[in-house]
């Protein structure tokens, strides 16, 4: 089963994700989620699960922070409440949860667990995890090796923001600001502009060296399925509804195109989403796209494409390329473009000084010139832009306004049959029968078409009629037919919800004696409570240091990055080429009072970042 998994900042956005084609959504509870600003009540989560289960879609809740000793009982209660609310699975980071007194709810291993090797993922399967969220850094070869080693379902990010450090192994925010990423409070240090200096204090330039482009696997769906991925995750639990609607609909179309080619593959939920707009990934927040390391490091930033992974000039949305400036003077700009621009649109460009600048259009006039289509714009203020400059649109006012309205319905096909006085409704799996209590009188004329029309009025229900058959000699008041239809549809909804609840996967331990693929655990294992420490000990691991948040160790990396600044500067120690050069190490990244020292672990192809 192939799953499109969308983010939900709240229940209403989760419902929109499902309407726009998601097979599952992930959402944060009021506490213990890695996005502290995106918490939700049990009541709202139950409202979302009730809606999702109509379509056999699933709801996963993030309980993926590390847990302190004093919080264990609160986490146990929260998980019990979530299970009773109908949640399908939890996405977790802390192994202490496996030692808690909780219901048999399915567990998914968060990417915060550093899921990068076949050995680690196999251990997670042995421990009862039914789905594993892979590290974003995993290549196609990594995924294939993991898939060959274990039958566990593999989940991979396909779109959205990228963390420069391996998830779960970033302590920069905690070290520099006291806000822990492992506690849902990341300060996003990586998005800041840094000055790069060598050991002599020479300035090598200022840029957003740690700010990555957005993940974009829109052209890789088929290959990822063949490699073993079954759940495709869109990042963005802090994103608003317009982003979730557009990006969910975009990937629904992409996945459906692949499923049409492979009838042996099926989506994991039911219902067809009828979307009223053309999805466009460029029209929602987009820093530019990268497949990151999926095809290997060379494919992402060879000597001819050093900036393929990171976005050196801005951490902001770049949006869609629309054309080039043909004329500019003060507030008057003419852009050679085939795009239709609107009053209020936001445009942006990279200046000659490599500064990322933006402006709003006050008025836009779409015209034809001897050189082709163009737009004459009056801007809100004078813009220092030169002819020939590439222009991007990062705010399409008309598209955003359209997304603020209802843009999708999702329908499940049902067959409706009225025989004698018995109305039956079937979705192909569940059949509901409802007797229409009438005084049996022969109809003086054929009512079949009127009854069919009445039974077909499914309106704002989740259903659409694939067939309607009527075989009865009796006279029916249309009000009685309408009431029977409403009752049958409500019962069908309740039956589908009950069926989804009963079908929920349950936690099942596979191999209780399995051992971790290592024997010592330092601060990078994020052990913050006695239950977690006990779990590690039972599975062959001794603790050398607790979580960074409990006791900050000295002289250790605060980031572990596969992204490498030496490589991007053409100074890879392994690679020989025309851009290779020596750099006087150590290198430093400096932003105001933040000082980060870089170390390059070439054997493991990692960049380590230290505080100070």
VENNOR-V809724 format. One record per residue. N is the residue number from 0. SS is DSSP state (A for helix, B for strand, O for the rest). PHI is phi in whole degrees, 0 to 359 (none if undefined). OMEGA is omega as a letter, one per 40 degrees, with the letter a starting at -180 (999 if undefined). Layout:
# VENNOR-V809724
n:N ss:SS phi:PHI omega:OMEGA
n:N ss:SS phi:PHI omega:OMEGA
This chain:
# VENNOR-V809724
n:0 ss:O phi:none omega:a
n:1 ss:B phi:255 omega:a
n:2 ss:B phi:240 omega:i
n:3 ss:B phi:262 omega:a
n:4 ss:B phi:248 omega:a
n:5 ss:B phi:248 omega:i
n:6 ss:B phi:276 omega:i
n:7 ss:B phi:219 omega:i
n:8 ss:O phi:291 omega:i
n:9 ss:O phi:211 omega:a
n:10 ss:A phi:296 omega:a
n:11 ss:A phi:297 omega:i
n:12 ss:A phi:291 omega:i
n:13 ss:A phi:299 omega:i
n:14 ss:A phi:296 omega:i
n:15 ss:A phi:296 omega:i
n:16 ss:A phi:300 omega:i
n:17 ss:A phi:293 omega:i
n:18 ss:A phi:300 omega:a
n:19 ss:O phi:268 omega:i
n:20 ss:O phi:117 omega:i
n:21 ss:O phi:292 omega:i
n:22 ss:O phi:271 omega:i
n:23 ss:B phi:202 omega:i
n:24 ss:B phi:229 omega:i
n:25 ss:B phi:239 omega:a
n:26 ss:B phi:214 omega:i
n:27 ss:B phi:265 omega:i
n:28 ss:O phi:278 omega:a
n:29 ss:O phi:295 omega:a
n:30 ss:O phi:219 omega:i
n:31 ss:O phi:68 omega:i
n:32 ss:O phi:251 omega:a
n:33 ss:O phi:286 omega:i
n:34 ss:O phi:235 omega:a
n:35 ss:O phi:299 omega:a
n:36 ss:O phi:278 omega:a
n:37 ss:O phi:233 omega:i
n:38 ss:O phi:263 omega:a
n:39 ss:O phi:218 omega:i
n:40 ss:O phi:285 omega:i
n:41 ss:A phi:300 omega:a
n:42 ss:A phi:298 omega:i
n:43 ss:A phi:291 omega:i
n:44 ss:A phi:294 omega:i
n:45 ss:A phi:296 omega:i
n:46 ss:A phi:299 omega:i
n:47 ss:A phi:292 omega:a
n:48 ss:A phi:295 omega:i
n:49 ss:A phi:301 omega:i
n:50 ss:A phi:290 omega:a
n:51 ss:A phi:300 omega:a
n:52 ss:A phi:291 omega:i
n:53 ss:A phi:301 omega:a
n:54 ss:O phi:262 omega:a
n:55 ss:O phi:59 omega:i
n:56 ss:O phi:278 omega:a
n:57 ss:B phi:245 omega:i
n:58 ss:B phi:236 omega:i
n:59 ss:B phi:249 omega:a
n:60 ss:B phi:248 omega:a
n:61 ss:B phi:277 omega:i
n:62 ss:B phi:236 omega:a
n:63 ss:O phi:245 omega:i
n:64 ss:O phi:263 omega:i
n:65 ss:O phi:285 omega:a
n:66 ss:O phi:245 omega:i
n:67 ss:O phi:277 omega:a
n:68 ss:A phi:305 omega:a
n:69 ss:A phi:289 omega:a
n:70 ss:A phi:259 omega:a
n:71 ss:A phi:303 omega:a
n:72 ss:A phi:295 omega:i
n:73 ss:A phi:294 omega:i
n:74 ss:A phi:293 omega:i
n:75 ss:A phi:301 omega:i
n:76 ss:A phi:294 omega:i
n:77 ss:A phi:300 omega:a
n:78 ss:A phi:296 omega:i
n:79 ss:A phi:298 omega:i
n:80 ss:A phi:296 omega:i
n:81 ss:A phi:294 omega:i
n:82 ss:A phi:299 omega:i
n:83 ss:A phi:292 omega:i
n:84 ss:O phi:278 omega:i
n:85 ss:O phi:95 omega:a
n:86 ss:O phi:299 omega:a
n:87 ss:O phi:276 omega:a
n:88 ss:B phi:195 omega:i
n:89 ss:B phi:250 omega:i
n:90 ss:B phi:259 omega:a
n:91 ss:B phi:233 omega:i
n:92 ss:O phi:246 omega:a
n:93 ss:O phi:273 omega:i
n:94 ss:A phi:295 omega:i
n:95 ss:A phi:301 omega:i
n:96 ss:A phi:299 omega:i
n:97 ss:A phi:290 omega:i
n:98 ss:A phi:257 omega:a
n:99 ss:O phi:276 omega:i
n:100 ss:O phi:272 omega:a
n:101 ss:O phi:225 omega:i
n:102 ss:O phi:294 omega:a
n:103 ss:O phi:279 omega:a
n:104 ss:B phi:285 omega:i
n:105 ss:B phi:295 omega:a
n:106 ss:B phi:241 omega:i
n:107 ss:B phi:247 omega:a
n:108 ss:B phi:275 omega:a
n:109 ss:O phi:299 omega:i
n:110 ss:A phi:298 omega:i
n:111 ss:A phi:299 omega:i
n:112 ss:A phi:279 omega:i
n:113 ss:O phi:65 omega:a
n:114 ss:O phi:266 omega:a
n:115 ss:O phi:234 omega:a
n:116 ss:O phi:233 omega:i
n:117 ss:A phi:303 omega:a
n:118 ss:A phi:296 omega:a
n:119 ss:A phi:293 omega:a
n:120 ss:A phi:292 omega:i
n:121 ss:A phi:297 omega:i
n:122 ss:A phi:299 omega:i
n:123 ss:A phi:299 omega:i
n:124 ss:A phi:298 omega:i
n:125 ss:A phi:301 omega:a
n:126 ss:O phi:279 omega:i
n:127 ss:O phi:103 omega:i
n:128 ss:O phi:291 omega:a
n:129 ss:O phi:266 omega:i
n:130 ss:B phi:209 omega:a
n:131 ss:B phi:234 omega:i
n:132 ss:B phi:272 omega:a
n:133 ss:O phi:287 omega:i
n:134 ss:O phi:300 omega:a
n:135 ss:O phi:297 omega:a
n:136 ss:O phi:284 omega:a
n:137 ss:O phi:296 omega:i
n:138 ss:O phi:273 omega:i
n:139 ss:A phi:301 omega:i
n:140 ss:A phi:296 omega:i
n:141 ss:A phi:301 omega:a
n:142 ss:A phi:296 omega:i
n:143 ss:A phi:297 omega:i
n:144 ss:A phi:293 omega:i
n:145 ss:A phi:296 omega:a
n:146 ss:A phi:298 omega:a
n:147 ss:A phi:289 omega:a
n:148 ss:A phi:268 omega:a
n:149 ss:O phi:205 omega:i
n:150 ss:O phi:274 omega:a
n:151 ss:O phi:299 omega:i
n:152 ss:B phi:291 omega:a
n:153 ss:B phi:250 omega:a
n:154 ss:B phi:246 omega:a
n:155 ss:B phi:223 omega:i
n:156 ss:B phi:289 omega:i
n:157 ss:B phi:239 omega:a
n:158 ss:B phi:202 omega:i
n:159 ss:B phi:119 omega:a
n:160 ss:O phi:298 omega:i
n:161 ss:O phi:248 omega:i
n:162 ss:O phi:275 omega:a
n:163 ss:O phi:287 omega:i
n:164 ss:B phi:264 omega:i
n:165 ss:B phi:306 omega:i
n:166 ss:B phi:300 omega:a
n:167 ss:B phi:85 omega:i
n:168 ss:B phi:235 omega:i
n:169 ss:B phi:241 omega:a
n:170 ss:O phi:239 omega:a
n:171 ss:A phi:297 omega:a
n:172 ss:A phi:298 omega:i
n:173 ss:A phi:295 omega:a
n:174 ss:A phi:292 omega:a
n:175 ss:A phi:264 omega:a
n:176 ss:A phi:234 omega:a
n:177 ss:O phi:83 omega:i
n:178 ss:O phi:261 omega:a
n:179 ss:O phi:272 omega:i
n:180 ss:A phi:295 omega:i
n:181 ss:A phi:285 omega:i
n:182 ss:A phi:243 omega:i
n:183 ss:O phi:81 omega:a
n:184 ss:O phi:235 omega:a
n:185 ss:O phi:304 omega:i
n:186 ss:O phi:271 omega:i
n:187 ss:O phi:55 omega:i
n:188 ss:A phi:305 omega:a
n:189 ss:A phi:294 omega:a
n:190 ss:A phi:272 omega:a
n:191 ss:O phi:279 omega:i
n:192 ss:O phi:280 omega:a
n:193 ss:B phi:237 omega:i
n:194 ss:B phi:271 omega:i
n:195 ss:B phi:263 omega:i
n:196 ss:B phi:235 omega:i
n:197 ss:O phi:268 omega:a
n:198 ss:O phi:293 omega:i
n:199 ss:O phi:270 omega:a
n:200 ss:O phi:86 omega:i
n:201 ss:O phi:289 omega:a
n:202 ss:B phi:278 omega:a
n:203 ss:B phi:260 omega:i
n:204 ss:B phi:119 omega:i
n:205 ss:B phi:250 omega:a
n:206 ss:B phi:196 omega:i
n:207 ss:O phi:272 omega:a
n:208 ss:O phi:296 omega:a
n:209 ss:O phi:255 omega:a
n:210 ss:O phi:267 omega:a
n:211 ss:B phi:269 omega:i
n:212 ss:O phi:294 omega:i
n:213 ss:B phi:272 omega:i
n:214 ss:B phi:298 omega:i
n:215 ss:B phi:212 omega:i
n:216 ss:O phi:252 omega:a
n:217 ss:O phi:297 omega:i
n:218 ss:O phi:257 omega:a
n:219 ss:O phi:242 omega:a
n:220 ss:A phi:302 omega:a
n:221 ss:A phi:299 omega:a
n:222 ss:A phi:296 omega:a
n:223 ss:A phi:291 omega:i
n:224 ss:A phi:296 omega:i
n:225 ss:A phi:296 omega:i
n:226 ss:A phi:278 omega:i
n:227 ss:O phi:125 omega:i
n:228 ss:B phi:282 omega:i
n:229 ss:B phi:239 omega:i
n:230 ss:B phi:237 omega:a
n:231 ss:B phi:250 omega:a
n:232 ss:B phi:254 omega:i
n:233 ss:B phi:266 omega:i
n:234 ss:O phi:284 omega:i
n:235 ss:O phi:140 omega:a
n:236 ss:O phi:287 omega:i
n:237 ss:O phi:256 omega:a
n:238 ss:O phi:279 omega:i
n:239 ss:O phi:277 omega:a
n:240 ss:A phi:298 omega:a
n:241 ss:A phi:297 omega:i
n:242 ss:A phi:296 omega:a
n:243 ss:A phi:295 omega:i
n:244 ss:A phi:298 omega:a
n:245 ss:A phi:293 omega:a
n:246 ss:A phi:289 omega:i
n:247 ss:A phi:297 omega:i
n:248 ss:A phi:298 omega:i
n:249 ss:A phi:299 omega:a
n:250 ss:A phi:283 omega:i
n:251 ss:A phi:299 omega:i
n:252 ss:A phi:295 omega:a
n:253 ss:A phi:297 omega:a
n:254 ss:A phi:291 omega:i
n:255 ss:A phi:297 omega:i
n:256 ss:A phi:299 omega:i
n:257 ss:A phi:289 omega:a
n:258 ss:A phi:296 omega:i
n:259 ss:A phi:296 omega:i
n:260 ss:A phi:283 omega:a
n:261 ss:O phi:232 omega:a
n:262 ss:O phi:298 omega:i
n:263 ss:O phi:282 omega:i
n:264 ss:O phi:259 omega:a
n:265 ss:O phi:225 omega:i
n:266 ss:B phi:282 omega:a
n:267 ss:O phi:267 omega:i
n:268 ss:O phi:232 omega:a
n:269 ss:O phi:237 omega:i
n:270 ss:O phi:102 omega:i
n:271 ss:B phi:251 omega:i
n:272 ss:B phi:271 omega:i
n:273 ss:B phi:261 omega:a
n:274 ss:B phi:258 omega:a
n:275 ss:O phi:266 omega:a
n:276 ss:O phi:220 omega:i
n:277 ss:O phi:265 omega:a
n:278 ss:O phi:297 omega:a
n:279 ss:O phi:212 omega:a
n:280 ss:A phi:298 omega:a
n:281 ss:A phi:286 omega:a
n:282 ss:A phi:268 omega:i
n:283 ss:O phi:249 omega:a
n:284 ss:O phi:315 omega:a
n:285 ss:O phi:206 omega:a
n:286 ss:O phi:274 omega:a
n:287 ss:O phi:95 omega:a
n:288 ss:B phi:252 omega:i
n:289 ss:B phi:214 omega:i
n:290 ss:O phi:272 omega:i
n:291 ss:O phi:59 omega:a
n:292 ss:O phi:255 omega:a
n:293 ss:O phi:303 omega:a
n:294 ss:O phi:260 omega:i
n:295 ss:O phi:99 omega:a
n:296 ss:A phi:295 omega:a
n:297 ss:A phi:298 omega:a
n:298 ss:A phi:293 omega:a
n:299 ss:A phi:270 omega:a
n:300 ss:A phi:193 omega:i
n:301 ss:O phi:295 omega:a
n:302 ss:O phi:301 omega:a
n:303 ss:O phi:262 omega:a
n:304 ss:O phi:210 omega:a
n:305 ss:O phi:294 omega:a
n:306 ss:O phi:261 omega:a
n:307 ss:O phi:293 omega:a
n:308 ss:O phi:263 omega:a
n:309 ss:B phi:257 omega:a
n:310 ss:O phi:245 omega:a
n:311 ss:O phi:292 omega:a
n:312 ss:O phi:261 omega:i
n:313 ss:O phi:196 omega:i
n:314 ss:O phi:265 omega:a
n:315 ss:O phi:273 omega:i
n:316 ss:O phi:290 omega:i
n:317 ss:O phi:267 omega:i
n:318 ss:O phi:80 omega:a
n:319 ss:B phi:250 omega:i
n:320 ss:B phi:290 omega:a
n:321 ss:B phi:240 omega:a
n:322 ss:B phi:158 omega:a
n:323 ss:B phi:233 omega:i
n:324 ss:B phi:288 omega:i
n:325 ss:B phi:258 omega:i
n:326 ss:B phi:212 omega:i
n:327 ss:B phi:206 omega:i
n:328 ss:B phi:205 omega:i
n:329 ss:O phi:61 omega:a
n:330 ss:O phi:266 omega:a
n:331 ss:B phi:255 omega:a
n:332 ss:B phi:228 omega:i
n:333 ss:B phi:244 omega:a
n:334 ss:B phi:243 omega:i
n:335 ss:B phi:282 omega:a
n:336 ss:B phi:200 omega:i
n:337 ss:O phi:265 omega:a
n:338 ss:O phi:281 omega:i
n:339 ss:O phi:266 omega:i
n:340 ss:O phi:265 omega:a
n:341 ss:O phi:230 omega:i
n:342 ss:O phi:302 omega:i
n:343 ss:O phi:97 omega:i
n:344 ss:O phi:298 omega:i
n:345 ss:B phi:256 omega:i
n:346 ss:B phi:241 omega:a
n:347 ss:B phi:210 omega:a
n:348 ss:B phi:199 omega:i
n:349 ss:B phi:258 omega:a
n:350 ss:O phi:285 omega:i
n:351 ss:O phi:300 omega:i
n:352 ss:O phi:274 omega:i
n:353 ss:O phi:62 omega:i
n:354 ss:O phi:255 omega:a
n:355 ss:B phi:274 omega:a
n:356 ss:B phi:236 omega:i
n:357 ss:B phi:220 omega:i
n:358 ss:B phi:204 omega:i
n:359 ss:B phi:256 omega:i
n:360 ss:B phi:269 omega:i
n:361 ss:B phi:284 omega:i
n:362 ss:B phi:225 omega:i
n:363 ss:B phi:231 omega:i
n:364 ss:B phi:237 omega:i
n:365 ss:B phi:280 omega:a
n:366 ss:B phi:227 omega:i
n:367 ss:B phi:244 omega:i
n:368 ss:B phi:237 omega:i
n:369 ss:O phi:302 omega:a
n:370 ss:O phi:269 omega:i
n:371 ss:B phi:125 omega:a
n:372 ss:B phi:291 omega:i
n:373 ss:B phi:204 omega:i
n:374 ss:B phi:227 omega:i
n:375 ss:B phi:264 omega:a
n:376 ss:B phi:239 omega:i
n:377 ss:B phi:253 omega:a
n:378 ss:B phi:267 omega:a
n:379 ss:O phi:290 omega:i
n:380 ss:O phi:206 omega:a
n:381 ss:O phi:299 omega:a
n:382 ss:O phi:238 omega:i
n:383 ss:O phi:273 omega:a
n:384 ss:O phi:232 omega:a
n:385 ss:O phi:255 omega:i
n:386 ss:O phi:306 omega:a
n:387 ss:O phi:93 omega:a
n:388 ss:O phi:289 omega:i
n:389 ss:B phi:289 omega:a
n:390 ss:B phi:241 omega:i
n:391 ss:B phi:239 omega:i
n:392 ss:B phi:253 omega:i
n:393 ss:B phi:248 omega:i
n:394 ss:B phi:209 omega:i
n:395 ss:O phi:259 omega:a
n:396 ss:A phi:297 omega:a
n:397 ss:A phi:289 omega:i
n:398 ss:A phi:295 omega:i
n:399 ss:A phi:296 omega:i
n:400 ss:A phi:297 omega:i
n:401 ss:A phi:298 omega:a
n:402 ss:A phi:290 omega:i
n:403 ss:O phi:285 omega:i
n:404 ss:O phi:254 omega:i
n:405 ss:O phi:300 omega:a
n:406 ss:O phi:231 omega:i
n:407 ss:B phi:200 omega:i
n:408 ss:B phi:232 omega:a
n:409 ss:B phi:231 omega:a
n:410 ss:B phi:237 omega:i
n:411 ss:B phi:254 omega:a
n:412 ss:B phi:288 omega:i
n:413 ss:B phi:227 omega:i
n:414 ss:B phi:260 omega:a
n:415 ss:B phi:243 omega:a
n:416 ss:B phi:218 omega:i
n:417 ss:B phi:245 omega:i
n:418 ss:B phi:238 omega:a
n:419 ss:O phi:59 omega:i
n:420 ss:O phi:245 omega:a
n:421 ss:B phi:254 omega:i
n:422 ss:B phi:265 omega:i
n:423 ss:B phi:237 omega:i
n:424 ss:B phi:230 omega:a
n:425 ss:B phi:227 omega:i
n:426 ss:O phi:264 omega:a
n:427 ss:O phi:96 omega:i
n:428 ss:O phi:234 omega:i
n:429 ss:O phi:254 omega:i
n:430 ss:B phi:238 omega:i
n:431 ss:B phi:249 omega:i
n:432 ss:B phi:243 omega:a
n:433 ss:B phi:219 omega:i
n:434 ss:B phi:278 omega:i
n:435 ss:O phi:268 omega:a
n:436 ss:O phi:278 omega:i
n:437 ss:O phi:229 omega:i
n:438 ss:O phi:280 omega:a
n:439 ss:O phi:289 omega:i
n:440 ss:O phi:232 omega:i
n:441 ss:B phi:296 omega:i
n:442 ss:O phi:289 omega:a
n:443 ss:O phi:285 omega:i
n:444 ss:O phi:216 omega:a
n:445 ss:O phi:297 omega:i
n:446 ss:O phi:261 omega:a
n:447 ss:A phi:307 omega:a
n:448 ss:A phi:293 omega:i
n:449 ss:A phi:294 omega:i
n:450 ss:A phi:294 omega:i
n:451 ss:A phi:300 omega:i
n:452 ss:A phi:297 omega:a
n:453 ss:A phi:292 omega:a
n:454 ss:A phi:291 omega:a
n:455 ss:O phi:278 omega:a
n:456 ss:O phi:282 omega:a
n:457 ss:O phi:265 omega:i
n:458 ss:O phi:43 omega:a
n:459 ss:O phi:269 omega:i
n:460 ss:O phi:285 omega:i
n:461 ss:O phi:282 omega:a
n:462 ss:B phi:239 omega:i
n:463 ss:B phi:225 omega:a
n:464 ss:B phi:277 omega:i
n:465 ss:B phi:274 omega:i
n:466 ss:B phi:203 omega:i
n:467 ss:B phi:225 omega:i
n:468 ss:B phi:240 omega:i
n:469 ss:B phi:230 omega:i
n:470 ss:B phi:218 omega:a
n:471 ss:O phi:201 omega:i
n:472 ss:O phi:267 omega:a
n:473 ss:B phi:273 omega:i
n:474 ss:O phi:275 omega:a
n:475 ss:O phi:239 omega:i
n:476 ss:O phi:297 omega:a
n:477 ss:A phi:297 omega:i
n:478 ss:A phi:295 omega:i
n:479 ss:A phi:290 omega:i
n:480 ss:A phi:295 omega:a
n:481 ss:A phi:296 omega:a
n:482 ss:A phi:294 omega:i
n:483 ss:A phi:296 omega:i
n:484 ss:A phi:298 omega:a
n:485 ss:A phi:299 omega:a
n:486 ss:A phi:296 omega:a
n:487 ss:A phi:296 omega:a
n:488 ss:A phi:294 omega:i
n:489 ss:A phi:295 omega:i
n:490 ss:A phi:294 omega:i
n:491 ss:A phi:295 omega:i
n:492 ss:A phi:300 omega:a
n:493 ss:A phi:296 omega:i
n:494 ss:A phi:293 omega:i
n:495 ss:A phi:294 omega:i
n:496 ss:A phi:296 omega:i
n:497 ss:A phi:296 omega:i
n:498 ss:A phi:297 omega:i
n:499 ss:A phi:295 omega:i
n:500 ss:A phi:297 omega:a
n:501 ss:A phi:292 omega:a
n:502 ss:O phi:271 omega:a
n:503 ss:O phi:303 omega:i
n:504 ss:O phi:295 omega:i
n:505 ss:B phi:245 omega:i
n:506 ss:O phi:297 omega:i
n:507 ss:O phi:223 omega:i
n:508 ss:O phi:290 omega:a
n:509 ss:O phi:269 omega:a
n:510 ss:O phi:216 omega:a
n:511 ss:O phi:293 omega:a
n:512 ss:O phi:264 omega:a
n:513 ss:O phi:299 omega:i
n:514 ss:O phi:250 omega:i
n:515 ss:O phi:302 omega:i
n:516 ss:O phi:281 omega:i
n:517 ss:O phi:209 omega:a
n:518 ss:O phi:242 omega:i
n:519 ss:B phi:230 omega:a
n:520 ss:B phi:239 omega:i
n:521 ss:O phi:258 omega:a
n:522 ss:A phi:298 omega:a
n:523 ss:A phi:287 omega:i
n:524 ss:A phi:274 omega:i
n:525 ss:O phi:59 omega:a
n:526 ss:O phi:272 omega:a
n:527 ss:O phi:235 omega:i
n:528 ss:O phi:210 omega:a
n:529 ss:A phi:292 omega:i
n:530 ss:A phi:294 omega:i
n:531 ss:A phi:294 omega:i
n:532 ss:A phi:299 omega:i
n:533 ss:A phi:297 omega:i
n:534 ss:A phi:299 omega:i
n:535 ss:A phi:300 omega:a
n:536 ss:A phi:299 omega:a
n:537 ss:A phi:296 omega:a
n:538 ss:O phi:247 omega:i
n:539 ss:O phi:88 omega:a
n:540 ss:O phi:236 omega:i
n:541 ss:B phi:257 omega:a
n:542 ss:B phi:271 omega:i
n:543 ss:O phi:261 omega:i
n:544 ss:O phi:201 omega:a
n:545 ss:O phi:282 omega:a
n:546 ss:O phi:302 omega:i
n:547 ss:O phi:308 omega:a
n:548 ss:O phi:291 omega:i
n:549 ss:O phi:273 omega:a
n:550 ss:O phi:209 omega:a
n:551 ss:O phi:290 omega:i
n:552 ss:O phi:284 omega:i
n:553 ss:O phi:264 omega:i
n:554 ss:O phi:68 omega:i
n:555 ss:O phi:244 omega:i
n:556 ss:B phi:297 omega:i
n:557 ss:B phi:256 omega:i
n:558 ss:B phi:216 omega:i
n:559 ss:B phi:239 omega:a
n:560 ss:B phi:239 omega:i
n:561 ss:O phi:278 omega:i
n:562 ss:O phi:298 omega:a
n:563 ss:O phi:232 omega:a
n:564 ss:A phi:291 omega:i
n:565 ss:A phi:302 omega:a
n:566 ss:A phi:298 omega:a
n:567 ss:A phi:292 omega:i
n:568 ss:O phi:271 omega:a
n:569 ss:O phi:77 omega:a
n:570 ss:O phi:234 omega:i
n:571 ss:O phi:297 omega:a
n:572 ss:O phi:288 omega:a
n:573 ss:O phi:273 omega:a
n:574 ss:O phi:266 omega:i
n:575 ss:O phi:247 omega:a
n:576 ss:O phi:190 omega:a
n:577 ss:O phi:296 omega:a
n:578 ss:O phi:262 omega:a
n:579 ss:O phi:298 omega:a
n:580 ss:O phi:204 omega:i
n:581 ss:O phi:272 omega:i
n:582 ss:O phi:234 omega:a
n:583 ss:O phi:280 omega:a
n:584 ss:O phi:267 omega:e
n:585 ss:O phi:282 omega:i
n:586 ss:B phi:265 omega:a
n:587 ss:B phi:231 omega:i
n:588 ss:B phi:250 omega:a
n:589 ss:B phi:231 omega:i
n:590 ss:B phi:222 omega:a
n:591 ss:O phi:52 omega:a
n:592 ss:O phi:263 omega:i
n:593 ss:B phi:265 omega:i
n:594 ss:B phi:236 omega:i
n:595 ss:B phi:235 omega:i
n:596 ss:B phi:257 omega:a
n:597 ss:B phi:256 omega:i
n:598 ss:B phi:229 omega:a
n:599 ss:B phi:244 omega:i
n:600 ss:B phi:268 omega:a
n:601 ss:O phi:291 omega:i
n:602 ss:O phi:300 omega:a
n:603 ss:O phi:260 omega:i
n:604 ss:O phi:54 omega:i
n:605 ss:B phi:228 omega:i
n:606 ss:B phi:253 omega:i
n:607 ss:B phi:257 omega:a
n:608 ss:B phi:244 omega:a
n:609 ss:B phi:246 omega:i
n:610 ss:B phi:283 omega:i
n:611 ss:O phi:79 omega:999
